[in-house]
Amino acid sequence: MGKATRLTALFVMISLIALSGCASRKTGKKVDTLQAQMGVVTDELVRLDQSLQDTRAALAAEEAKKSALTGELGATESRIGALQEEEGVIKGIYRTPSGFELPSVNIQKALKKAGYYDGTLDGKVGPGTRDAIRAFQKDNGLTADGVCGRQTWAKLKSYLEAIK
């Protein structure tokens, strides 16, 4: 039997006692007081029930948000993995401002074979590699800008081909 049903049954019994005339005047006042208290308890029960329903609705909304965020997190982690993989492919690629691309380590190998670079073959075009490119360009009648563009590579790649 639910709480509301029990409260209703109790209310009906108290009402019957009061209406049957079996109760004295003193008992009638006690019944009235009890009925008033029952009204307060019933109101509080209704308020708590509504609060419970509101809490359950808020919890369901938060669960939905959590589920959506979990899906977004999975998609973001997947995208990060793809970007890391792409970075691994891109790393070591030298790009000129004009869009010319070649493996950085090939520039370093060719410069080393030509006698212009004595650094580590790490695939990173840093100051040492750029200085070696400038020196090569100067000695080969090219604009000494430190950028291994198409013209510089056209002359430098023969040293790389000699390695192979």
C-alpha positions as CSV (number, residue, x, y, z in Angstrom):
1,M,0.0,0.0,0.0
2,G,1.5,3.4,-1.0
3,K,2.1,6.3,1.3
4,A,-0.7,8.4,-0.2
5,T,-3.1,5.4,0.2
6,R,-2.2,4.9,3.8
7,L,-2.6,8.6,4.5
8,T,-6.0,8.6,2.8
9,A,-7.1,5.5,4.8
10,L,-5.9,7.1,8.1
11,F,-7.8,10.4,7.2
12,V,-11.0,8.4,6.5
13,M,-10.8,6.5,9.8
14,I,-10.2,9.7,11.7
15,S,-13.1,11.3,9.9
16,L,-15.4,8.4,10.7
17,I,-14.5,8.5,14.3
18,A,-15.2,12.2,14.4
19,L,-18.5,11.9,12.5
20,S,-19.8,8.9,14.4
21,G,-20.3,10.9,17.5
22,C,-18.3,8.4,19.5
23,A,-15.6,10.9,20.1
24,S,-16.0,13.5,22.9
25,R,-15.4,17.1,22.4
26,K,-11.9,16.8,23.8
27,T,-11.3,13.9,21.4
28,G,-12.7,16.0,18.5
29,K,-10.2,18.7,19.2
30,K,-7.4,16.1,19.2
31,V,-8.7,14.7,15.9
32,D,-8.8,18.3,14.4
33,T,-5.2,18.8,15.5
34,L,-4.2,15.4,14.1
35,Q,-6.0,16.2,10.8
36,A,-4.1,19.5,10.6
37,Q,-0.8,17.7,11.2
38,M,-1.7,15.2,8.6
39,G,-2.3,18.0,6.1
40,V,1.1,19.4,6.9
41,V,2.7,15.9,6.5
42,T,0.8,15.3,3.3
43,D,2.0,18.7,1.9
44,E,5.6,17.9,2.8
45,L,5.3,14.4,1.2
46,V,4.1,16.0,-2.0
47,R,6.9,18.6,-1.9
48,L,9.5,15.9,-1.4
49,D,8.1,13.7,-4.1
50,Q,8.3,16.6,-6.6
51,S,11.8,17.3,-5.4
52,L,12.7,13.7,-6.1
53,Q,11.2,13.8,-9.6
54,D,13.1,17.0,-10.3
55,T,16.4,15.5,-9.1
56,R,15.8,12.4,-11.2
57,A,15.1,14.6,-14.3
58,A,18.3,16.6,-13.6
59,L,20.3,13.4,-13.2
60,A,19.0,12.1,-16.5
61,A,20.0,15.3,-18.2
62,E,23.5,15.1,-16.8
63,E,23.8,11.5,-17.9
64,A,22.8,12.6,-21.4
65,K,25.5,15.3,-21.3
66,K,28.0,12.8,-20.0
67,S,27.2,10.5,-22.8
68,A,27.6,13.2,-25.4
69,L,30.9,14.4,-23.9
70,T,32.2,10.8,-23.9
71,G,31.4,10.5,-27.6
72,E,33.1,13.8,-28.3
73,L,36.1,12.7,-26.3
74,G,36.3,9.5,-28.3
75,A,36.2,11.5,-31.5
76,T,38.8,14.0,-30.3
77,E,41.1,11.2,-29.2
78,S,40.7,9.6,-32.6
79,R,41.5,12.9,-34.3
80,I,44.6,13.4,-32.1
81,G,45.8,9.9,-33.1
82,A,45.3,10.7,-36.8
83,L,47.1,14.0,-36.3
84,Q,50.0,12.3,-34.5
85,E,50.3,9.8,-37.3
86,E,50.2,12.7,-39.9
87,E,52.8,14.5,-37.9
88,G,55.1,11.5,-38.1
89,V,54.7,11.5,-41.9
90,I,55.2,15.3,-42.1
91,K,58.1,15.4,-39.7
92,G,61.3,15.4,-41.6
93,I,59.8,17.1,-44.7
94,Y,61.4,20.3,-45.7
95,R,59.1,22.9,-47.3
96,T,60.1,26.1,-49.0
97,P,57.8,29.2,-48.9
98,S,57.0,28.4,-52.6
99,G,55.7,24.9,-51.6
100,F,58.7,22.8,-52.8
101,E,59.0,19.8,-50.6
102,L,61.7,17.1,-50.0
103,P,63.0,15.0,-47.1
104,S,65.1,17.1,-44.8
105,V,67.6,14.3,-44.2
106,N,68.3,14.2,-47.9
107,I,69.3,17.8,-47.9
108,Q,71.7,17.1,-45.0
109,K,73.1,13.9,-46.7
110,A,73.8,15.8,-49.9
111,L,75.3,18.7,-48.1
112,K,77.5,16.3,-46.1
113,K,78.6,14.5,-49.2
114,A,79.4,17.8,-50.9
115,G,81.5,18.8,-47.8
116,Y,79.3,21.6,-46.5
117,Y,77.6,20.0,-43.5
118,D,79.3,18.3,-40.6
119,G,76.3,18.1,-38.3
120,T,74.1,15.1,-37.3
121,L,71.8,13.7,-40.0
122,D,68.7,14.3,-37.8
123,G,66.2,15.5,-40.5
124,K,65.9,18.9,-38.8
125,V,66.8,21.9,-40.8
126,G,68.3,24.2,-38.2
127,P,70.9,26.9,-38.2
128,G,73.7,24.6,-39.1
129,T,71.9,23.2,-42.1
130,R,70.8,26.6,-43.2
131,D,74.4,27.9,-43.0
132,A,75.6,24.9,-45.0
133,I,72.9,25.6,-47.6
134,R,74.1,29.3,-47.8
135,A,77.7,28.3,-48.3
136,F,76.7,25.8,-51.0
137,Q,74.6,28.4,-52.7
138,K,77.4,31.0,-52.6
139,D,79.9,28.6,-54.1
140,N,77.5,27.5,-56.8
141,G,76.5,30.9,-58.0
142,L,73.0,30.8,-56.4
143,T,71.3,33.4,-54.2
144,A,72.6,32.6,-50.8
145,D,69.4,32.8,-48.8
146,G,69.7,29.5,-46.9
147,V,66.6,28.1,-48.5
148,C,66.9,24.9,-50.4
149,G,64.6,25.7,-53.3
150,R,64.2,24.1,-56.7
151,Q,67.4,25.7,-58.1
152,T,69.5,24.8,-55.1
153,W,68.2,21.3,-55.0
154,A,68.8,20.8,-58.7
155,K,72.5,21.3,-58.1
156,L,72.7,19.6,-54.7
157,K,70.8,16.4,-55.5
158,S,73.6,15.1,-57.6
159,Y,75.6,14.6,-54.3
160,L,72.7,12.6,-52.9
161,E,72.5,10.5,-56.0
162,A,76.3,9.8,-55.7
163,I,75.6,8.3,-52.2
164,K,73.0,5.8,-53.5
